[in-house]
Each structure stands twice: as structure tokens, then as C-alpha cells.
Amino acid sequence: MQLNTKLLTRSVILTICVIAGVYTTGCTKKSEDKQTATPKSDSTTTQPGQLPPGHPDVNRDGQGSKGDQSAQQQDGRSGKSVPDKNAKFTHFRIGNENVKAIFIDGKVVWVGTSNGVIRYNTETDDFRQFDNRDGLLSKGIFHVSKLDGRIVVGTYGGGMSIYDEASDKWENYNIPNGLADAFVYKVLKASNGDIWIATWSGANRIRGGNLKDRSKWDTYTVENTKGGLPNDWVYSLTEGKDGTIWLATEGGLGKFKDDKWQNWNHEKGVGVDFEKIKNDPQFGTDPAKFSEHHAKQAKEMGLAGVAGGGAYNPNYIVSLLVDKNGIVWCGTWGGGLARFDGSKWKNYSMADGLPGNHVFMLSQDPAGKMWIGTNNGLASFDGDKFKTLTTKDGLFSDTVFAMDTDAKGGKWVGSFGAVTHLSPSK
């Protein structure tokens, strides 16, 4: 998609402010500029219990009671927004929060934030925010999708929650139900009916998809797969054309097929070599320098001396996608974008036109175009060249965590502080 920067600069951009994580109107550009740009921790949870060694900290809030619709209206968690549908870019502000997941279900856009999940109706402009006052065990949301006709979210410390629209209630699954960990990064129903769940303490498989039957829950870890799963910190998983389950971990890429495991890490081809990217500008301002966890992981993998603070760890696969041709794509932490055709790896970095070497999001739109969210902008990729969008083109933020495409071809892009809606090209 070719975009004319000068034309976009002249475009009318309507900013809809969101106070405490929901849409409200009346915020001016001046007031936006005054807002503090410091993300809140994503570990805003209510899950009790002792966490495993090295697990991310959990801020244990008091669990709120379920509020009714009138209470939500009074506290600003539901209402109506009035976006300018004629604007090329529209920014839906969510306050000082991260947008970590976007899922489009027909006319409804679901937005997972670090302060709850928002349901936004694009036809009526009605919105509603769900958090731990509505039955969720955590308001930190990392994943949103659909499971057997119901919305499912993966939370920070509150396990997996499934929303039943008819009863307006959330059903929660946590460690006592079989979850390997209360931090859930991805939920997938495979073609054979199995449900897979990515957590920070391994991956779950629920054979046949029967969540109520505890005997059907399996947990895969480095230990019980004898190293087949390369790392217990599983950040994503997806299914290939032949029923293969691919798993993105902090120690590389895992493959599960016919009850057998394979894996690949940087030594086997994942990610760009440090010598090729060490002079890229990203390392001066990279978010990894604020993360003790990533620094520790890099040290354990022998990379501490390579890039201070854990800014470079090509073993750490943050995002994962299998495209329509069956090619596996891995977004790495500082090692760029990796492409795997089943036998050979090809890696892309800033030298190839990628806007940033930290790849947080991968998506393929219905037309087959690849979209890559990085620490330095959103890129589209046609298999040959990258084309980049940044705040100069109309994005709210250059750090892109999530994206989905609606039926009309519009792109909904999640970042810190906002969802940017890019209307389809005329």
C-alpha cells in the first residue's frame, strides 16, 4: 500500500480521548501532549499463589465485584464514541496503557489493553470496557480471539477467561483447572479439535478441546519434552497447513507434529547475527534496557556480553505467523525478522528495510500482504520490499504491538496509548 506522506499530513485526524482505558470525547491535542508517556506495568492482576522462580512480578490488586451497565456508564467504562470515518487515520486514545491485542469479529473490534478489554461496535460507535470488576481475574490483557463462538482472552496473572454474551459473564480457567501458568499469551483451537494455550511456564494442550475434563489437559515443558520445547516461556503458537503446531519461545522456535518435537534457535538460523546490526540506532533507546528479565535471559543464553541489558536476543521469538503458503515467520527480540520454509532460514534487518529489529507483531491481511509491527514503525512487506508507516505518516506511536484487518480492508493498529484506525485505500 503506497501512502503519500504529504497528503496524509493534511488529512483530518480526529483524536478520541480515553480516560482510564475507555473512549470519551473532548480531549484536545494540547492536553494529549501533556500526558505522561510512561507505560503502566502489564502485570496488573489479582491471582494469588506463589510464582515460580524468575517469574515476572505480579501486582496483587483487590478483586473487584461485577458491576452492572448503569455503574459502568457512571464510571466511564461504557458509552459512545464519535470517530471521523472520513479521516485517513483516526486515533482511539486509551490513556497511558499498552494495546497488546486486537481482534475483529465482524462489526466489533475487541481491544486488549493493560487496563482491561474493550468491545467497540464500529457501526453504532458504542463501546464497553471489561476488567476485574466484571468477572475477569486480571485486567492485564495480552490475547483476544474467539473459541467455539465465544470471546477468549489471555491475561497477565489471571489465567484464561471466556465471555458468554448471552449471560454477560466471564468463565475463568486458571492453574487449578489445568493451566500451566496464570500468564496466558495465546489460545488456539487446532483443526483436529485440540486447544493449545501458550503460557509462561510451558504450553497446554487440551485433547479434543474439552476444557471441563481435567484429564484431557496436558502440559509441555522443557523438562518433560526432554528439550523438545526449547524454553518454558511460550509467547505464541500457531498451526501450519499440515496440522503442525509451531511454538514461539524465549529460547527459539518449537515444532510439534505426530507427538514428536523439533526446535531451532539462533545457532540453527533464527535471527540476524549481531555483527550485522550492532551499529543500528535501536540499541541506544531499546526497551530491553529496562527489563531485568530479558537481561537475565540473555545472560543465560551467553549473550550478555553481546548487547548490554539484553537488547539483542535472537533466540527470543516475540511474534509468530504461518502465512498462506505455509512459510513460518518469526519476529525476534533485536534479531529482526526470520523466515523459515521448512529447511532454510532467511533473516531481515534494518539493512534490508525493516524499520526496527525488535518485531512485536506479525499479521497477514486477506489480500496476502504481510504486516510487521516493530519498535520503530509498522511495515508492510510484499516479499521484496518493506514500506514503513510511522508517526510522521499518521500512526499514534512507532511502537506497534498488535494489528487486525476488518472486512473493508481497514487496519486497526495497537500501540502504547492508542489504537490507530487506518481506513482502506480508496
C-alpha positions as CSV (number, residue, x, y, z in Angstrom):
1,M,0.0,0.0,0.0
2,Q,1.7,3.2,-1.2
3,L,1.0,6.2,1.1
4,N,1.6,9.8,0.2
5,T,3.1,11.4,3.3
6,K,2.2,15.0,2.3
7,L,-1.4,14.0,1.6
8,L,-1.6,12.2,5.0
9,T,-0.2,15.2,6.8
10,R,-3.1,17.2,5.5
11,S,-5.6,14.6,6.5
12,V,-8.1,15.3,9.2
13,I,-7.1,13.4,12.3
14,L,-9.7,13.1,15.0
15,T,-8.4,12.2,18.4
16,I,-10.8,10.5,20.8
17,C,-9.5,10.5,24.3
18,V,-9.9,7.6,26.6
19,I,-9.8,8.2,30.3
20,A,-8.9,5.2,32.4
21,G,-8.8,3.0,29.4
22,V,-12.1,3.8,27.7
23,Y,-13.3,6.1,24.9
24,T,-14.6,9.6,25.8
25,T,-14.7,12.7,23.8
26,G,-13.5,16.2,24.3
27,C,-9.7,15.8,24.6
28,T,-7.6,18.4,22.7
29,K,-4.2,18.0,21.1
30,K,-2.8,20.3,23.8
31,S,-4.0,18.1,26.6
32,E,-2.7,15.0,24.8
33,D,0.8,16.4,24.7
34,K,0.7,16.9,28.5
35,Q,0.0,13.3,29.2
36,T,2.8,11.3,30.8
37,A,4.2,8.7,28.3
38,T,5.2,6.1,30.8
39,P,3.6,2.7,30.3
40,K,2.0,1.0,33.3
41,S,3.1,-2.5,34.2
42,D,1.3,-5.2,32.3
43,S,1.3,-7.4,35.4
44,T,-1.9,-5.8,36.9
45,T,-3.5,-8.8,38.4
46,T,-5.4,-10.5,41.3
47,Q,-4.0,-14.0,41.0
48,P,-2.8,-15.3,44.4
49,G,-0.3,-18.0,45.0
50,Q,3.4,-18.4,44.8
51,L,5.0,-17.8,41.4
52,P,7.9,-20.0,40.0
53,P,11.5,-18.7,40.3
54,G,12.2,-16.0,37.7
55,H,8.5,-15.3,37.0
56,P,7.5,-11.7,36.4
57,D,6.2,-9.8,39.4
58,V,2.5,-9.6,39.9
59,N,0.8,-6.5,41.5
60,R,-1.9,-8.1,43.6
61,D,-4.9,-5.8,43.5
62,G,-8.1,-6.5,45.3
63,Q,-10.5,-8.3,43.0
64,G,-13.5,-6.0,42.1
65,S,-17.1,-7.1,42.1
66,K,-19.0,-7.4,38.9
67,G,-20.6,-4.0,38.0
68,D,-23.9,-3.6,36.1
69,Q,-24.3,-1.5,33.0
70,S,-25.5,1.6,34.9
71,A,-22.5,1.5,37.1
72,Q,-20.2,1.2,34.1
73,Q,-21.9,4.2,32.5
74,Q,-21.3,6.2,35.6
75,D,-17.6,5.4,35.8
76,G,-17.0,5.9,32.1
77,R,-16.5,2.3,31.1
78,S,-19.2,2.3,28.5
79,G,-20.8,4.8,26.2
80,K,-20.5,6.1,22.6
81,S,-17.6,7.5,20.6
82,V,-17.9,9.6,17.5
83,P,-14.9,8.9,15.2
84,D,-14.5,10.7,11.9
85,K,-14.9,7.9,9.4
86,N,-13.7,10.1,6.6
87,A,-10.3,10.6,8.1
88,K,-7.4,8.6,6.8
89,F,-6.2,8.0,10.3
90,T,-8.3,8.0,13.4
91,H,-6.7,7.6,16.9
92,F,-8.7,6.0,19.7
93,R,-6.9,7.0,22.8
94,I,-6.8,4.6,25.8
95,G,-4.7,6.6,28.2
96,N,-1.3,5.5,29.5
97,E,-1.8,1.9,28.6
98,N,-0.5,-0.6,26.1
99,V,-2.6,-2.2,23.4
100,K,-1.3,-5.7,23.3
101,A,-4.1,-7.4,21.3
102,I,-6.7,-6.5,18.6
103,F,-9.3,-9.0,17.3
104,I,-12.0,-8.1,14.8
105,D,-15.2,-10.1,15.0
106,G,-17.5,-8.8,12.2
107,K,-18.5,-5.2,13.1
108,V,-16.9,-5.4,16.6
109,V,-13.3,-4.6,17.4
110,W,-12.0,-6.1,20.6
111,V,-9.0,-4.3,22.1
112,G,-6.9,-5.9,24.8
113,T,-5.1,-3.4,26.9
114,S,-3.1,-3.4,30.2
115,N,-6.3,-2.0,31.8
116,G,-8.9,-4.4,30.5
117,V,-10.5,-5.4,27.2
118,I,-12.7,-3.0,25.2
119,R,-15.5,-4.0,22.9
120,Y,-16.1,-1.4,20.3
121,N,-19.0,-1.6,17.7
122,T,-17.9,0.1,14.5
123,E,-21.4,0.6,13.3
124,T,-23.0,2.1,16.3
125,D,-19.8,3.6,17.9
126,D,-20.9,2.0,21.2
127,F,-18.1,0.8,23.5
128,R,-17.8,-1.1,26.7
129,Q,-14.8,-1.9,28.8
130,F,-14.4,-5.2,30.8
131,D,-12.0,-5.5,33.7
132,N,-11.7,-7.3,37.1
133,R,-14.9,-5.6,38.2
134,D,-16.8,-7.6,35.5
135,G,-15.5,-11.1,36.4
136,L,-12.0,-11.1,34.9
137,L,-9.3,-12.2,37.3
138,S,-6.9,-9.7,35.8
139,K,-7.3,-6.5,33.9
140,G,-3.9,-7.0,32.1
141,I,-4.9,-8.5,28.7
142,F,-2.4,-9.9,26.2
143,H,-4.5,-12.0,23.9
144,V,-8.0,-11.8,22.4
145,S,-9.6,-14.2,19.9
146,K,-12.6,-16.5,19.5
147,L,-13.0,-20.0,20.8
148,D,-16.1,-22.1,19.9
149,G,-18.1,-19.0,19.2
150,R,-17.2,-17.1,22.4
151,I,-14.5,-14.4,23.0
152,V,-11.5,-15.7,24.9
153,V,-8.8,-13.6,26.5
154,G,-5.4,-14.4,27.8
155,T,-4.5,-12.4,30.9
156,Y,-1.5,-11.4,33.0
157,G,-1.8,-13.4,36.1
158,G,-5.5,-14.1,35.9
159,G,-5.4,-17.1,33.5
160,M,-7.7,-17.6,30.6
161,S,-11.2,-16.1,30.5
162,I,-14.1,-16.8,28.2
163,Y,-17.0,-14.4,27.7
164,D,-20.6,-15.6,27.3
165,E,-22.5,-12.8,25.7
166,A,-26.0,-14.2,26.5
167,S,-25.3,-14.3,30.2
168,D,-22.9,-11.4,30.2
169,K,-20.5,-13.4,32.3
170,W,-16.9,-14.4,32.2
171,E,-15.8,-18.0,32.8
172,N,-12.3,-18.3,34.2
173,Y,-9.7,-21.1,33.8
174,N,-6.6,-21.0,35.9
175,I,-3.9,-23.2,37.4
176,P,-6.4,-25.4,39.4
177,N,-8.2,-26.1,36.1
178,G,-5.0,-27.3,34.4
179,L,-3.3,-24.2,33.2
180,A,0.5,-24.4,33.3
181,D,0.7,-20.8,34.3
182,A,-1.7,-17.9,35.1
183,F,0.1,-15.7,32.4
184,V,-1.6,-16.6,29.1
185,Y,-0.2,-15.4,25.8
186,K,-2.1,-17.2,23.1
187,V,-5.1,-19.5,22.7
188,L,-5.6,-21.6,19.6
189,K,-8.1,-24.3,18.5
190,A,-6.3,-26.7,16.1
191,S,-8.0,-28.3,13.1
192,N,-8.2,-31.6,15.0
193,G,-10.2,-30.1,17.8
194,D,-7.3,-29.8,20.3
195,I,-7.0,-26.5,22.2
196,W,-3.5,-25.1,22.7
197,I,-2.6,-22.4,25.2
198,A,0.8,-20.6,25.4
199,T,1.9,-19.7,28.9
200,W,5.0,-18.5,30.7
201,S,5.5,-21.9,32.2
202,G,5.1,-24.1,29.2
203,A,2.3,-24.9,26.7
204,N,-1.0,-26.6,27.4
205,R,-2.9,-29.0,25.0
206,I,-6.5,-29.9,25.8
207,R,-7.1,-33.0,23.8
208,G,-10.4,-32.8,22.0
209,G,-11.0,-29.3,23.3
210,N,-12.9,-30.4,26.4
211,L,-11.9,-27.7,28.9
212,K,-14.2,-29.2,31.6
213,D,-12.4,-32.5,31.6
214,R,-9.2,-32.1,33.7
215,S,-7.9,-35.5,32.4
216,K,-7.7,-34.0,28.9
217,W,-5.2,-31.3,29.9
218,D,-1.6,-31.9,29.0
219,T,1.3,-29.6,29.9
220,Y,4.5,-29.5,27.8
221,T,7.8,-28.1,29.3
222,V,11.4,-28.3,28.6
223,E,11.8,-31.0,31.2
224,N,9.0,-33.4,30.1
225,T,9.8,-33.0,26.4
226,K,13.5,-33.6,27.1
227,G,14.4,-30.3,25.5
228,G,12.0,-30.6,22.6
229,L,10.3,-27.5,23.7
230,P,13.3,-25.1,23.7
231,N,12.1,-22.8,26.5
232,D,9.2,-22.8,29.0
233,W,8.4,-19.2,28.3
234,V,6.0,-19.7,25.4
235,Y,4.9,-16.4,23.8
236,S,2.8,-17.6,20.9
237,L,1.7,-20.7,19.0
238,T,0.0,-21.3,15.6
239,E,-0.9,-24.2,13.3
240,G,0.7,-25.0,10.0
241,K,-1.1,-26.3,6.9
242,D,-0.4,-30.0,7.8
243,G,-1.5,-29.8,11.4
244,T,1.9,-28.9,12.7
245,I,1.9,-26.8,15.9
246,W,4.6,-24.1,15.9
247,L,5.6,-22.5,19.2
248,A,7.4,-19.3,19.8
249,T,9.5,-19.3,22.9
250,E,12.2,-17.3,24.6
251,G,14.7,-19.9,23.6
252,G,13.8,-20.4,20.0
253,L,11.1,-22.0,17.7
254,G,9.5,-25.3,18.6
255,K,7.6,-27.7,16.3
256,F,5.1,-30.4,17.4
257,K,4.0,-32.9,14.9
258,D,2.8,-36.5,15.5
259,D,3.9,-36.4,19.1
260,K,7.4,-35.5,18.1
261,W,9.4,-32.3,18.8
262,Q,12.0,-30.3,16.8
263,N,13.4,-26.9,17.6
264,W,15.6,-24.1,16.1
265,N,17.5,-21.3,17.7
266,H,20.0,-18.7,16.6
267,E,22.7,-21.2,16.2
268,K,20.4,-23.1,13.8
269,G,19.5,-20.0,11.8
270,V,17.0,-17.8,13.7
271,G,17.8,-14.1,13.6
272,V,20.4,-11.8,12.2
273,D,24.0,-12.0,13.6
274,F,24.9,-9.2,16.0
275,E,27.9,-8.1,13.9
276,K,25.5,-7.2,11.1
277,I,23.2,-5.0,13.2
278,K,25.4,-3.7,16.1
279,N,25.6,-0.3,14.5
280,D,21.9,0.1,14.1
281,P,20.4,3.0,16.0
282,Q,18.0,0.9,18.0
283,F,20.3,-0.1,20.8
284,G,20.6,3.4,22.3
285,T,16.9,3.6,23.1
286,D,15.7,-0.1,23.1
287,P,13.1,-1.1,25.6
288,A,15.1,-4.1,26.6
289,K,17.4,-2.0,28.7
290,F,14.5,-1.5,31.2
291,S,13.9,-5.3,31.6
292,E,15.8,-7.2,34.2
293,H,14.1,-10.4,32.9
294,H,15.3,-10.0,29.4
295,A,18.8,-9.2,30.6
296,K,18.8,-12.3,32.7
297,Q,17.6,-14.5,29.8
298,A,20.3,-13.0,27.5
299,K,22.9,-13.8,30.1
300,E,21.7,-17.4,30.5
301,M,22.0,-17.8,26.7
302,G,25.5,-16.4,26.6
303,L,24.5,-13.1,25.1
304,A,25.1,-10.7,28.0
305,G,28.4,-9.5,26.6
306,V,27.0,-9.1,23.1
307,A,24.5,-6.3,23.9
308,G,24.2,-4.7,27.3
309,G,20.8,-5.0,29.0
310,G,19.5,-7.8,26.9
311,A,18.7,-5.6,23.9
312,Y,19.8,-8.4,21.5
313,N,18.4,-11.9,21.8
314,P,17.6,-13.6,18.5
315,N,16.6,-16.8,20.4
316,Y,13.7,-14.9,21.9
317,I,10.8,-15.1,19.4
318,V,8.2,-12.5,20.3
319,S,5.7,-12.9,17.4
320,L,4.9,-15.8,15.2
321,L,2.9,-16.3,11.9
322,V,2.4,-19.1,9.4
323,D,1.4,-17.4,6.1
324,K,-1.0,-18.7,3.5
325,N,1.9,-20.6,1.7
326,G,2.9,-22.4,4.9
327,I,6.0,-20.2,5.4
328,V,6.9,-19.7,9.1
329,W,7.7,-16.1,10.1
330,C,9.3,-15.3,13.5
331,G,9.7,-11.8,15.0
332,T,12.7,-11.7,17.3
333,W,13.9,-9.5,20.2
334,G,16.6,-7.4,18.4
335,G,17.4,-10.0,15.8
336,G,15.0,-8.8,13.2
337,L,12.5,-10.9,11.2
338,A,13.2,-14.5,10.4
339,R,11.6,-16.6,7.5
340,F,11.6,-20.4,7.6
341,D,10.5,-22.5,4.6
342,G,10.9,-25.8,6.5
343,S,14.6,-26.3,5.5
344,K,16.2,-22.9,5.2
345,W,16.2,-19.7,7.2
346,K,16.4,-16.1,5.8
347,N,16.7,-13.1,8.1
348,Y,15.8,-9.5,7.6
349,S,17.0,-6.5,9.5
350,M,17.1,-2.7,9.2
351,A,19.7,-3.1,6.5
352,D,17.0,-4.7,4.4
353,G,14.5,-2.0,5.0
354,L,12.9,-3.3,8.2
355,P,12.2,-0.2,10.3
356,G,13.3,-1.8,13.6
357,N,15.0,-5.1,14.7
358,H,12.5,-5.7,17.5
359,V,9.5,-7.3,15.9
360,F,6.5,-7.4,18.2
361,M,3.7,-8.2,15.8
362,L,3.1,-10.2,12.6
363,S,-0.1,-10.2,10.6
364,Q,-1.2,-11.2,7.1
365,D,-4.2,-9.4,5.7
366,P,-6.9,-11.1,3.5
367,A,-5.1,-9.8,0.3
368,G,-2.0,-11.8,1.4
369,K,0.2,-8.8,2.4
370,M,2.4,-9.1,5.4
371,W,2.4,-6.5,8.2
372,I,5.2,-6.2,10.7
373,G,5.0,-4.2,13.9
374,T,8.3,-3.1,15.3
375,N,9.9,-0.8,17.9
376,N,10.3,1.8,15.1
377,G,7.2,1.7,13.0
378,L,4.7,-0.5,11.1
379,A,6.0,-2.1,7.9
380,S,4.2,-3.8,5.0
381,F,6.1,-6.4,3.0
382,D,5.4,-7.7,-0.4
383,G,8.1,-10.3,-0.4
384,D,10.6,-8.0,-1.9
385,K,10.5,-4.6,-0.3
386,F,9.4,-3.1,3.0
387,K,7.2,0.1,3.2
388,T,7.0,1.8,6.5
389,L,4.5,3.9,8.4
390,T,5.5,5.9,11.4
391,T,4.0,8.8,13.4
392,K,5.1,11.1,10.5
393,D,2.6,9.3,8.4
394,G,-0.2,9.3,10.9
395,L,0.4,6.5,13.4
396,F,-0.1,7.4,17.0
397,S,3.1,5.6,18.1
398,D,6.0,4.0,16.4
399,T,6.0,1.0,18.8
400,V,3.4,-1.4,17.3
401,F,2.2,-4.4,19.3
402,A,-1.0,-5.5,17.6
403,M,-3.0,-5.3,14.4
404,D,-6.0,-6.8,12.6
405,T,-7.8,-6.1,9.3
406,D,-11.5,-5.5,9.0
407,A,-13.8,-6.7,6.2
408,K,-13.4,-3.5,4.3
409,G,-9.6,-3.7,4.4
410,G,-9.2,-1.1,7.2
411,K,-6.2,-1.7,9.5
412,W,-6.6,-1.4,13.3
413,V,-3.1,-0.9,14.8
414,G,-2.4,-1.2,18.6
415,S,0.4,0.7,20.3
416,F,1.1,2.4,23.6
417,G,-1.6,4.9,24.3
418,A,-4.0,4.3,21.3
419,V,-5.5,2.3,18.6
420,T,-4.9,3.8,15.2
421,H,-7.5,3.1,12.5
422,L,-6.1,3.3,9.0
423,S,-9.0,3.4,6.6
424,P,-8.7,1.3,3.4
425,S,-7.2,3.0,0.3
426,K,-9.8,4.5,-2.0
